[in-house]
Structure formats: C-alpha cells, structure tokens
Amino acid sequence: MGLLSKKDRKLILDPLADDNPITIQVLGICSALAITAQLKASIVMTISVIFVLGLGNVVISLIRNIIPSKIRIIVQLTVVASLVIIVDQVLKAFSYQLSKELGAFIGLIITNCIIMGRFEAFALGNGPWKSFLDGVGNALGYGIILIIVGFFRELLGSGTLLGFKVLGDPINKTGLYAIGYENNGFMLLAPMALIVVGIIIWVQRTRNKALIED
C-alpha cells in the first residue's frame, strides 16, 4: 500500500489543474500580477507559500479543537503572520537583494485569500496529515501558475530566464536578435500578467468543457 491513498493524492493533484486556486477559484490574483515579471521571484514566492500554507494548515488543524470560534480569524492571522516572519527573515539572511525586490509582497502573504480560505475550509475540519497535503496541493497549484506566468513574462519581456540570456545578446545582436527579434517591454507590465493568466484560463476551459460556467 502506498504512502498516499487515492483521496490523499486527490488533495495534492486537484489544485494543480481542475481546482486551481487562481484559474478556477480566482484567488491570489494580486501576487500573480505583481511579482511575476521575473521567474526567480515567482519561484521564491511559490516556495514561500508552500511553507506557509503547508505548515500553517498543520498548526491550525492541531489546535482546531481549542480555538474559540469568536477569535478564530485572529488566531489564524497570528499563525500565518508568524510563519511569514520566518520566511522574511530567511530571505533577508540568504538572499537580501531578492528580499528587497519582493518587498511588501512577502508580507502580503498574510492576507493571501488562498491561505485564509484553506484554514477556514479545510484545516479547521480535518486532521494534520490531510491538512498538510491540502496546503501543499493548493500552494503548488498557486505556484505553478506564478511560474508559468513568470516564465513567459521574463522570456518575452527581457529575453532571459533566471537572469541568464537565453535568446541572445540584444546589444551585440546575437541569437534571435541577429534576425530582428526585439524584447516586448509590455510583457513586464502588470496588465500583461493578467492577459497571460487569462490565456491559461482559456486553455484550461478549452481542454475541460466542464469548467465553463453557465
């Protein structure tokens, strides 16, 4: 018997596609617009949310029976804020420049509606293991959209990936630039992130007609 049952695997796999928190539940759109001009920032934000949501779900699940209902939102905010502080301090210690680039967006993980939504909808009613899987699954679903958007925005907007030139040198006119290619600066603007997310939503609903709302 495997480590994960069919239901456990569903908790992780569903948010990656047909129950994606961004493209289906339309949550966490702000960060998808704000920090996806660079692939590196998208990856770091994804890792941060996986840590915060996965561990946060476990903590909320463990204390769910002793949280007074009247202050449960305050408790949830305290838990997520503590985890975000840890993420912020680790980033400042090991990647200070990236920490400055992400700026307030790491702190805004506290108010990410995906995290508070999973605390309320799942962690308060399920055990730690299932809550952990649900947190990781939803964080991965959120992150995969950020990474896809960051990939195309950096590639087409700057001609780089993770800071490395992959299309050639635009100054010395090598690679694609030698045949007249130019970077699309519009890709680096926030509206383009919304357009890329819209294209992903269109592709997803084209592939699965059941996702199209009446």
C-alpha positions as CSV (number, residue, x, y, z in Angstrom):
1,M,0.0,0.0,0.0
2,G,1.5,3.4,-1.0
3,L,2.1,6.2,1.4
4,L,-0.7,8.2,-0.2
5,S,-4.2,6.9,-0.7
6,K,-6.4,7.9,-3.7
7,K,-8.1,10.6,-1.6
8,D,-4.7,11.9,-0.4
9,R,-3.4,12.1,-3.9
10,K,-6.5,14.0,-4.9
11,L,-5.8,16.6,-2.3
12,I,-2.5,17.4,-4.0
13,L,-3.3,16.8,-7.6
14,D,-6.7,18.6,-7.9
15,P,-5.4,22.1,-7.2
16,L,-2.8,21.6,-9.9
17,A,-5.4,21.6,-12.7
18,D,-9.2,21.4,-12.4
19,D,-9.5,23.0,-9.0
20,N,-6.6,25.5,-9.3
21,P,-6.9,28.3,-6.7
22,I,-6.0,31.0,-9.3
23,T,-7.6,29.9,-12.5
24,I,-10.7,28.2,-11.1
25,Q,-11.3,29.7,-7.6
26,V,-9.9,33.1,-8.7
27,L,-7.9,33.6,-5.6
28,G,-4.4,35.1,-5.1
29,I,-4.6,37.1,-8.4
30,C,-2.8,40.1,-6.9
31,S,0.5,38.4,-6.4
32,A,0.2,36.8,-9.9
33,L,0.1,40.3,-11.3
34,A,2.7,41.9,-9.0
35,I,5.8,39.6,-8.8
36,T,5.8,37.6,-12.0
37,A,8.0,39.8,-14.1
38,Q,10.9,37.6,-13.1
39,L,10.9,33.8,-12.9
40,K,13.2,33.8,-9.9
41,A,10.7,35.9,-7.9
42,S,7.9,33.6,-8.9
43,I,9.8,30.5,-7.7
44,V,10.7,32.1,-4.4
45,M,7.1,33.2,-3.8
46,T,5.9,29.7,-4.6
47,I,8.3,28.1,-2.1
48,S,7.3,30.7,0.5
49,V,3.6,30.0,0.1
50,I,4.2,26.2,0.2
51,F,6.0,26.6,3.5
52,V,3.4,29.0,5.0
53,L,0.3,27.2,3.8
54,G,1.6,23.6,4.4
55,L,2.8,24.3,7.9
56,G,0.0,26.7,8.7
57,N,-2.6,24.2,7.8
58,V,-1.0,21.7,10.1
59,V,-0.8,24.2,13.0
60,I,-4.5,25.2,12.6
61,S,-5.5,21.6,12.4
62,L,-3.6,20.7,15.6
63,I,-5.3,23.4,17.6
64,R,-8.6,23.5,15.9
65,N,-10.5,22.0,18.9
66,I,-9.2,24.6,21.3
67,I,-9.7,27.7,19.2
68,P,-12.7,29.8,20.4
69,S,-14.8,30.4,17.4
70,K,-15.1,34.1,18.1
71,I,-11.4,34.7,17.7
72,R,-10.5,32.0,15.2
73,I,-9.7,34.6,12.5
74,I,-7.3,36.4,14.9
75,V,-5.6,33.1,15.7
76,Q,-5.3,32.2,12.0
77,L,-3.8,35.6,11.3
78,T,-1.3,35.1,14.1
79,V,-0.2,31.7,12.8
80,V,0.3,32.9,9.3
81,A,2.0,36.1,10.3
82,S,4.5,34.1,12.4
83,L,5.3,31.9,9.5
84,V,5.6,34.8,7.1
85,I,8.1,36.5,9.5
86,I,10.2,33.3,9.4
87,V,10.2,33.4,5.6
88,D,11.0,37.1,5.5
89,Q,14.0,36.7,7.9
90,V,15.4,33.7,6.0
91,L,15.1,35.6,2.7
92,K,16.9,38.6,4.2
93,A,19.7,36.3,5.6
94,F,20.3,34.3,2.4
95,S,19.1,36.5,-0.5
96,Y,18.9,40.1,0.7
97,Q,18.6,41.5,-2.8
98,L,15.7,39.3,-3.8
99,S,14.1,40.1,-0.4
100,K,14.2,43.8,-1.3
101,E,12.8,43.1,-4.8
102,L,9.9,41.2,-3.4
103,G,9.5,43.9,-0.7
104,A,6.0,44.1,0.7
105,F,4.7,41.1,-1.3
106,I,6.2,38.6,1.1
107,G,4.4,40.3,4.0
108,L,1.2,40.3,2.0
109,I,1.2,36.5,2.1
110,I,-0.5,37.1,5.4
111,T,-3.6,38.4,3.7
112,N,-3.5,36.0,0.7
113,C,-7.1,34.7,0.5
114,I,-5.9,31.3,-0.6
115,I,-4.2,30.7,2.8
116,M,-7.1,32.0,4.9
117,G,-9.5,30.2,2.7
118,R,-7.8,26.8,3.3
119,F,-7.5,27.4,7.0
120,E,-11.3,28.0,7.2
121,A,-12.4,25.5,4.6
122,F,-10.2,22.6,5.4
123,A,-7.7,22.8,8.3
124,L,-10.5,23.6,10.8
125,G,-12.3,20.4,9.9
126,N,-9.6,17.8,9.2
127,G,-6.5,16.1,10.7
128,P,-2.9,17.4,10.4
129,W,-1.8,15.0,7.6
130,K,-4.7,15.7,5.3
131,S,-4.4,19.4,6.1
132,F,-0.7,19.3,5.2
133,L,-1.5,17.7,1.9
134,D,-4.3,20.2,1.2
135,G,-2.0,23.1,2.0
136,V,0.9,21.8,-0.2
137,G,-1.5,20.9,-3.1
138,N,-3.1,24.4,-3.1
139,A,0.2,26.1,-2.7
140,L,1.6,24.1,-5.7
141,G,-1.5,24.9,-7.7
142,Y,-1.0,28.6,-6.9
143,G,2.8,28.4,-7.6
144,I,2.6,26.6,-10.9
145,I,0.5,29.5,-12.3
146,L,3.0,32.0,-11.0
147,I,5.9,30.1,-12.5
148,I,4.2,29.8,-15.9
149,V,3.4,33.5,-16.0
150,G,6.9,34.4,-14.7
151,F,8.5,32.2,-17.4
152,F,6.7,33.8,-20.3
153,R,6.9,37.4,-19.0
154,E,10.7,37.2,-18.3
155,L,11.5,35.3,-21.5
156,L,9.5,37.5,-23.9
157,G,10.0,40.7,-21.9
158,S,13.7,40.5,-21.1
159,G,15.0,37.6,-23.2
160,T,16.3,35.9,-20.1
161,L,15.4,33.1,-17.7
162,L,16.5,33.3,-14.1
163,G,18.7,36.2,-15.2
164,F,20.5,34.2,-17.9
165,K,20.3,35.4,-21.5
166,V,18.7,32.6,-23.5
167,L,17.6,34.4,-26.7
168,G,21.0,36.0,-27.3
169,D,22.5,39.4,-26.6
170,P,20.3,42.4,-27.6
171,I,23.2,44.8,-27.6
172,N,25.6,42.7,-29.7
173,K,22.7,41.4,-31.8
174,T,23.4,37.7,-31.3
175,G,20.9,34.8,-31.3
176,L,17.4,35.7,-32.2
177,Y,18.3,39.4,-32.0
178,A,20.5,38.9,-35.1
179,I,17.4,38.2,-37.2
180,G,15.5,41.3,-35.9
181,Y,13.8,40.0,-32.7
182,E,13.1,42.6,-30.1
183,N,12.1,42.2,-26.4
184,N,8.5,43.0,-25.7
185,G,8.6,45.5,-22.9
186,F,4.8,45.3,-22.5
187,M,5.3,41.8,-21.0
188,L,7.0,43.4,-18.0
189,L,3.9,45.5,-17.1
190,A,1.3,44.2,-14.7
191,P,-1.6,44.2,-17.3
192,M,0.3,41.6,-19.3
193,A,0.3,39.2,-16.3
194,L,-3.5,39.4,-16.3
195,I,-3.6,38.6,-20.0
196,V,-1.3,35.6,-19.6
197,V,-3.5,34.3,-16.7
198,G,-6.5,34.9,-18.9
199,I,-4.9,32.8,-21.7
200,I,-4.2,30.0,-19.2
201,I,-7.8,30.1,-18.1
202,W,-9.0,29.9,-21.7
203,V,-6.7,27.0,-22.5
204,Q,-7.8,25.2,-19.3
205,R,-11.5,25.6,-20.1
206,T,-11.0,24.6,-23.7
207,R,-9.4,21.4,-22.6
208,N,-12.1,20.7,-20.0
209,K,-15.6,21.9,-21.0
210,A,-17.0,21.1,-17.6
211,L,-15.2,24.1,-16.2
212,I,-17.1,26.5,-18.3
213,E,-19.7,28.3,-16.2
214,D,-23.3,28.5,-17.4
